[in-house]
Amino acid sequence: MLVRWKEIYEYYHAMDQSPWGDEPSPRISSLSSLLKDGLVLDIGCGDGRNSIKLLQMGFTVCAIDVVEIALAKLRSKAKRMGLENALHTLLHDVHLGLPFRDSTFDLVVDSFTFTFIKEKERYVGEVRRVLRKGGIFLLEFNMQPHILSHEELMEMAFRYMQGFKVLRTYTFYHSWGCISNERAREVPAIALMAVRS
Ligand SMILES: C[S@@+](CC[C@H](N)C(=O)[O-])C[C@H]1O[C@@H](n2cnc3c(N)ncnc32)[C@H](O)[C@@H]1O
């Protein structure tokens, strides 16, 4: 599925809005029961609703995305909040692999980027490679344009989690228009918190 990410960000930023809202995923704050600090990779960070929350929680964040204006927006939000020293951004297409050494990160967050990854098995292998042993992977996704049920999403996720032990699973919905609006019961989505074995 071709998604014109740059155009989406240009459209929303022209109205001084974010396409995904500013509300972080509710699963992000739950991570504090597993990890107190460390280095996080936020894959497909967008304009940073989750990266900002992770910075506020005391993590050092490496945020990567294919759209420079989304990264620029994240940097300016972080600067306004005095959080920029713990933020590193990188313009990168994850289809080319993850440009980091083995066992670099304590936590990897993928919030709704997985949906758009073509070679999912290879991608999860890369996530596992850059996570340290015992590191945490938070994966959240839906399927588009053909909507999958919670059960189908769960089955799909477990198929790809080779080399991980799943600690927690979540099922939820979000609205058609916005992944951060979890009050509307429209699009089924799931999340997994897994530990790298
Ligand atoms: C649905 S948005 C989610 C943004 C953010 N994770 C959030 O939850 O607010 C998906 C993001 O993944 C990025 N993305 C899509 N394909 C990518 C790729 N191949 N490499 C890096 N980022 C990608 C898009 O630019 C977009 O910012």
The ligand as an SDF file (V2000), in Angstrom:
LIG
                    3D

 27 29  0  0  0  0  0  0  0  0999 V2000
    0.7310    5.6880   11.3900 C   0  0  0  0  0  0  0  0  0  0  0  0
    2.1770    6.6560   11.5510 S   0  0  0  0  0  0  0  0  0  0  0  0
    2.5310    6.4620   13.2930 C   0  0  0  0  0  0  0  0  0  0  0  0
    3.4430    7.5350   13.8360 C   0  0  0  0  0  0  0  0  0  0  0  0
    3.8680    7.3610   15.3040 C   0  0  0  0  0  0  0  0  0  0  0  0
    4.5130    6.0840   15.5390 N   0  0  0  0  0  0  0  0  0  0  0  0
    2.6710    7.4930   16.2270 C   0  0  0  0  0  0  0  0  0  0  0  0
    2.2060    6.4690   16.7430 O   0  0  0  0  0  0  0  0  0  0  0  0
    2.2090    8.6250   16.4100 O   0  0  0  0  0  0  0  0  0  0  0  0
    3.4180    5.6660   10.7760 C   0  0  0  0  0  0  0  0  0  0  0  0
    4.7780    6.3640   10.7110 C   0  0  0  0  0  0  0  0  0  0  0  0
    5.7240    5.4600   10.1430 O   0  0  0  0  0  0  0  0  0  0  0  0
    6.5540    6.1810    9.2360 C   0  0  0  0  0  0  0  0  0  0  0  0
    7.0510    5.1960    8.2660 N   0  0  0  0  0  0  0  0  0  0  0  0
    6.3380    4.5100    7.3480 C   0  0  0  0  0  0  0  0  0  0  0  0
    7.1240    3.6990    6.6280 N   0  0  0  0  0  0  0  0  0  0  0  0
    8.3790    3.8600    7.1220 C   0  0  0  0  0  0  0  0  0  0  0  0
    9.6490    3.3120    6.7860 C   0  0  0  0  0  0  0  0  0  0  0  0
    9.7660    2.4050    5.7990 N   0  0  0  0  0  0  0  0  0  0  0  0
   10.7350    3.6920    7.4870 N   0  0  0  0  0  0  0  0  0  0  0  0
   10.6160    4.6100    8.4890 C   0  0  0  0  0  0  0  0  0  0  0  0
    9.4470    5.1760    8.8520 N   0  0  0  0  0  0  0  0  0  0  0  0
    8.3440    4.8130    8.1730 C   0  0  0  0  0  0  0  0  0  0  0  0
    5.6310    7.2290    8.6300 C   0  0  0  0  0  0  0  0  0  0  0  0
    6.3190    8.3230    8.0740 O   0  0  0  0  0  0  0  0  0  0  0  0
    4.7950    7.6030    9.8430 C   0  0  0  0  0  0  0  0  0  0  0  0
    5.3840    8.6670   10.5490 O   0  0  0  0  0  0  0  0  0  0  0  0
  1  2  1  0
  2  3  1  0
  2 10  1  0
  3  4  1  0
  4  5  1  0
  5  6  1  0
  5  7  1  0
  7  8  2  0
  7  9  1  0
 10 11  1  0
 11 12  1  0
 11 26  1  0
 12 13  1  0
 13 14  1  0
 13 24  1  0
 14 15  1  0
 14 23  1  0
 15 16  2  0
 16 17  1  0
 17 18  1  0
 17 23  2  0
 18 19  1  0
 18 20  2  0
 20 21  1  0
 21 22  2  0
 22 23  1  0
 24 25  1  0
 24 26  1  0
 26 27  1  0
M  CHG  2   2   1   9  -1
M  END
$$$$
